[in-house]
Amino acid sequence: MRKETICVQAGWQPKKGEPRVLPIYQSTTFKYETSEQMGKLFDLEESGYFYTRLQNPTNDCVAAKICELEGGVAAMLTSSGQAANYYAIFNICETGDHVILSSTVYGGTFNLVAVTMKKMGIECTVINPDAPDEEFDAAFRDNTKCVLAETVANPALVVLDIERIAKIAHRHGVPLIVDNTFATPINCNPFQWGADIVTHSTTKYMDGHAMTVGGAIVDSGNFDWTRYPDKYPGLCKPDESYHGVVYTERFQKGAYITKATVQLMRDLGSIQSPQNAFLLNVGLETLPLRMERHCANAQAVAEYLEKHPKVAWVNYPGLKGNKYHELAKKYMPNGSCGVISFGLKGGRKAASDMMDHFKLAAIVTHVADARTCVLHPASHTHRQMTDEQLLEAGVAPDLIRFSVGLEHIEDIIADLEQALACI
């Protein structure tokens, strides 16, 4: 099925007399008739539901839909995008291991890996995703377990050369994990270009209405963990907490997601609520329609700003003069995302002043939903930094992040025009 059909039809397949719309299984527990039935679930000898912290039917239907959209073999939902990235890494890493991290990833992801996971004994090397192959090769160590990057970086809007980075990672025997939040599976499928695992903050375009926080992990099933049993013992050697089960033997291509579910979710519990999964599913049904509109509106806004005399620069992959335009055409021929960034000739003060003059665009920390929203990092999320520190962090002092919504394009541009006229 094509993606538009998958978004509407996949996941929940009602049988005779069952609800047409995916139900919310709002229950912590599930009943069985005999002790033996329950025991087999705990031994991973049979599949089924017994406690929502591990799995829930509503969640699994939505995960199955996302899995089909990405072209994977298995998927799971988490309580947030942060949890998804954490589980994706921690599922194959432990104390003493090493991760290679793109320097342009979302700040929360950067802090998760470079600061918090460092306290757990997992080190990382930060590298520019545009660095030459030789520099990437030099970053790998014997204990490197994965490479993590973003399809379209937030907020730098760097487009990842997925095919190139995947080849480098595989040359060193490790998987490439790609956060595909901004592009969504509608505009990009990283598995087609060699990525092994995809993560999402479903909070963004997938939900699309700023109502629910959530995340997802999808496994392509293509990375052969059994080629490197000593590097990935958690998948290839017995798990004594489940009577010695070897995930790659018992679950084969489903090993990675099964381990993340029955081990990490069991112990850490970052499950998405069934209510949130239900709302996420409603958002997914219109995702193709919304992404088309988001991208069309963002393209028009970028072209408008590029010609405005008060605008110093515009960063959007859809612009022909953009550094990443050709990569965007290769990986995302139908559009990248609805987020753009730009700076003003008046610098940091002008950007800060402009915030107070928007009428339609809302000043919020969120991006990628139906409503146009705006943020000036130097005044908001990064306000404790000097101009020099901002530049070191890759955030220009005059940078304005503009998340283009679904409103009529003429109204969005009119709001920009009147706000620019006030500075």
N, C-alpha and C positions, 0 to 999 in steps of 0.2 A: 504493500500500500504506500501511496505517496504521503508526505509528511502532514499535509492538511487533513487527510483521512485518519492517519495515526492519532493525531491530536484529539480527534473527536471520538474515534471508535476503539482505540487500543486500551489495554489494561483490564477494564471491567467488561466481562462477557456474560450478561444475565441469561439464565436458563428459564424454562417455563415457569411463569408465575412469580419470578423474582423482579425486584425493582429495576426499572429502566435506567435510573440514575444511580451511580455508585453510592452505596450506603455508607454512613459513618458507623463503624464498629466501635462505639464508645464504651469499651469494656477493658478492664485491666487483665481479666483472666478468661480462660476458655475451659469448658467442662469436658471430661472424658468418663467413660463407663467403667474402666478397669484400671488397676494400678499398673498392669503390664503396658497398657497403651501409653500412659504417661511416661513410664520408664524408657520406652523406646524413643520417645522424643528427646529425653535428656541424654540418651546415648547416641543421638544423631543417626539412628537407624531408620527413622521414619520422619517425614516432614509434616508439619502441622503447627498449630498455634497453641501456646499455653500461657504466655505472659507478654503484654504489649511492649514491655521494655526491649524485648528482642524482636518481635515481629507482630504485625497487625494486618488483617486482610485489606483494610482501606489503604494503608501505606504501601502494601505490596502491589496493589493494582496500579497505583500512581507510579511507583518505581518501575514497574513493567512497561508503562507507557514511555517514560523517559529513556529506559533502556532501548526500546524499539526505535525511538527517534534518533538515538546516537548510534545505533547499529551494534550494540554490545551483546554480551551473553548473560550478564547478571547486573543488578543494580540494587541500591538500598537508599533509603531516605535518612537524613540526620536532622537534628534540631536547628542547625544553622549552617551557612556556608563555611564558617570557621571550623565547625565540628567535622564537616566533610573533608576539608583539607588536612586536618589533624589526623583523622582516622586513616585517610589515604596513605599518609606517610608512616604513621605509627604502626600500621598493619604489617609493615615489612622492615621496620627499624627498631632498634633497641639501644641501650646504653653502649657507647663506643662506636656507633655507626656515624655515617657522614652523608649529607645531602647537598646537591648542587641546586642553588636557588637563583632564579632570574632576578636581577636587580630592580626590575620595573613592576614587580607584582604589587598588588594592593597592600597598603601599609599595615593593615591588620594581619595579613598573611606573612608579611616580612617579619613583624614582631613575633608572631607565633613560632616561626621556624628559627629565626636568628637569636631570639632572646629566651622565650619560654621553653622551647624544646632543648635549647642549649643547657638549661638547668637540669634537664633529664639525662644529660650526657650525650646528646645527639648534636654533632657539630654540623655547620654548613659553610659552604663557600659561595659567596655572592658573585655573580658574573653578569655582565651586560649581555642580553640575548643576541645582540648584533655582533658580539666579539667573534673574531675569526676562529676557524676550527682548531688551530694550534693552541689558542688560549683556552678553549673548552677542554681539549684533550689534557692539558696540563693541570686542570682542576680536579680530575678524577683521582681517587685513591683506591687502594685495595678494599677499603671498607665503605666505599660509596654505594648507596643502595637505590638511589633514584635521582631524577632531575625533575624539578617542578617549575612550571612557567604558566603564563596566561595567553590565551588566544589573542585577545585584545586587552592590553594592560589598562588597569584602572588606577589613576586617571591619565597616565601618560599616553594612552592610545597607541602604544607600540604594537605592531602586528608581528606575531611570532612566525618565524620560518619553520613551521612544524616539521616538514619533511627533513630538513637539514639537521635540526636538533635531535629528531628521533634516530636518524642514522648514527649520529655521534654517540648517543646514549647506548644504542644497541651494540655499537662497536666495543663498548666497555662493559657489556653484559648487564645493563640496568634498564629499567623501564622509564619511559617519559610520562609524567603526570601533567595533564593540561587542564587548567581551570578555564572552562568554556562559558562562563557566566554572561559576559557582554555579548558575544556573538550568538549564543544559544544554538541548539542543534538545528534550528531552522536555517541559519546562515552559514554554519560551519560544522562539519563532522570530523574532528581531529583523528579519529580512527582510520579514516580513508588515507591519511597522510603519514601513518606510522605511529601515532601516539598509542599508548597502552592502556591508560586509565584516564578518565575524564571526571572532573568534579564540577559542581555548580553551587552557587548561592541561589537557591530557588526563590529567595526573597525578592529578587530583581525581576527581570522580564518574564520569567515563567509564571510567577504569581501575577505580576503586572499591575497590581492595584494597591500595593503598599499595605497589605492587610496581614500577611503571615510571614514569619521568619522561618527559614528552612534551608536544607542543603541536600545534595544528592551525590552519590559516587556510582560511576558506571565502569565496569571492566570489559575490555574488548575481548578477553579470552585468548589474545594472541601471544602474550609474553609467556615463554616456556620456563617456568620457575624450576622445573626439574633438571634443566641444564646446569643450574647453579645451586645444588642442594646445600652446600656449606655456606653460601652467601645468604640464602633464604631458609634457614632452618625452621622458622615458625610455620612455613607452608609445607616443607618437604620432610620434616622429621616429626616424630610422635608428639602430640599434645597431651601431656599427662593429666591436664584438667578435664579431658574428655576421654579417659580410659585409653590413651595412646593413639587416638585417631591421627592419621596422616592426611591432611586436607587435600593434597594433590592426588593422592591415591583414591580417596573416597569420593571426592567431588570433582576431580579433573578440572575442566574449564571453569567450574563454579567455585574453585578453591578459594580465591582471593576474597570474594564477597561473602562466602560462607564463614570464613575465619573472622572477617570484620564484624559480622553479625553475631555469631555465637560466642566470640571471645571478647572483642572490644565493646560491643554494645551491651553484652552481659555485664561487664565489669565497670564501664564508664557511663552508660545509660543515656547518651545524648540522642534519644529517640524523638522523632517529629510526632506531634500529637495527631491523632486521627482527624480531629477537627481541622487542623491546619492542612493536612494532606488532602482533605475533601475540597477546601478552598483553592489549594494549589491546582487540583484537577480541573476545577472550573476555569482557572486562568489558562491552563494549557490548551483548553478547547479553542481558544481564540488567539493563541500565540502567533500562528503564521500571519493572520490578518494584522495584528498589532505590530509585528516586526516590520512588515512592509511599510506601514504608515510611519513608524518611528524613523526608519531609515530615509524615507522620502522627505520627511519634515527636516531631519537633521542635515541632509544634503542641501536643502534650500536655505536653511539658516547659515550653514557654513559658507555658501556662495554669497549670501547677503553680507555677512560680516567681513569676508575677504575684500569686499569693495568699499567698506565704510572708512572714511578718512580718520576716524578716531581709533580705529583698531590697528594694533601693531602687528599682530600675527594670529593665525588660526590653525589649529591642529585637528584635522579630521581625515581619516584614510580615504574618504570618497573624493577628496579634492585632487585634481590631476597633478598638481605640483607637490603633493605630500610625499614625504620620504618613503612611506609605506604603501603608496597607491598600487604599485604593481603586485606586491605581496597580497594586498587585500583583494585584488582582482583574481588572483590565483586561488586563494583559500575561501574567499567570501564573495563570489561573483554577483550575488543578489543584494549585497549590502552588508555592512559590518555591524553597526549598532546605532543607537540614537543619542549617544553622548559625544559632545565635542568640548574642546577647550580653546580659549582664546585669551589674548592679553591686550591691554590698552596702551596707547602712546603716553598717557598720563601716568603710567606706572602703578605702583602698589596703592597709592592714595586714591587714584581715579577708580581703580577696581573696587576698592572698599566703598567709595561713595556711591558707585553704581548700584550696589546691593539695595540701598534704601529707596530706589526709584522704580523697582519692578512692581507691577500691579498684577499681572497674570502669573508670572513665575514665582514660586515660593522658595524662600530661603530655608533649606532643609539639608540634613546630612545624607539623605537617601538619594538614590538615582534609579533610573530604569523602571519607571512605572507610568501610568496613564497621564499623569499630570506633569507639566513642565516645571522643573525645579533647578535651582542654581546654588552654587557655593563658591565662596572665595577662600580657599584654604589658608592663605596668609592671615586672614582676619578671623578664621573660624577654627578648623581642625588643627592648624599648625601655627596658631597665633603666638605661641611661646618662642618661636624661632626668629632669629634675625634674618635679614635678606641673604647674608652669606650662608647661613645654615640652611635656608630654604633651597638655595641653589645646589648645595651639596646633597640635599635629599631629592633633587630632581623636580622640585616644585618651584616654578618661577614666582617671584613675589607678586606679579600682576596676573597670574593665572586665574581665570574664572572657569569653573567646570559647569557646563550647561547641559542638563539632561532634557532633551527635547521630547515633549509629550505627544498626545494624540489630538490636541486641539487643532482647529483650523490653522493652516500655516500662516495665513495673512494676519491672524490675531497674535500669533507668537512673534512674528516679525514686527508688528506694530508695537508690541510691548518692549522689544529690544530697542526699537527706534526712539520711543519716548524716553526710555531710561538713558540711552546714550546722549540724547539731546539735553539732559539735565546735568551733564558733567563737562 
